[in-house]
Amino acid sequence: MCTSSHIIGSLLALSVLEIGLGVSSVTVGAVSFSLVLAERKPQLGDSSPVWSGVCVR
């Protein structure tokens, strides 16, 4: 049976995982944006995240 300490431990693990994924997402976005800036002039859709659902070109 689930005790409150098991539930708190699971929530803590999921929170740490979500924070890690968020930080890695921001890092990948920043690196890819800097690579785009190094190759050419910035355009309108360069900083749009993949999950925005809109492709601007």
C-alpha positions, -999 to 999 in steps of 0.1 A, spaced: 0 0 0 12 35 -7 22 55 23 26 92 23 64 89 22 62 69 -10 39 95 -26 61 123 -15 92 105 -29 74 98 -62 64 135 -65 99 146 -57 114 123 -83 89 135 -110 95 172 -101 133 167 -104 127 150 -138 105 178 -150 129 205 -140 158 186 -157 138 182 -189 129 219 -188 165 230 -183 177 207 -211 150 221 -234 161 257 -227 197 247 -232 190 230 -266 170 260 -277 197 284 -268 224 264 -285 204 260 -316 195 297 -317 232 306 -313 241 283 -342 215 299 -364 228 333 -356 263 322 -364 253 310 -399 230 338 -412 210 369 -403 182 362 -379 147 358 -394 112 359 -379 108 322 -372 143 315 -358 134 318 -321 100 301 -324 99 269 -303 91 236 -319 60 232 -297 45 265 -308 27 247 -337 34 274 -362 61 273 -388 71 307 -401 94 310 -431 
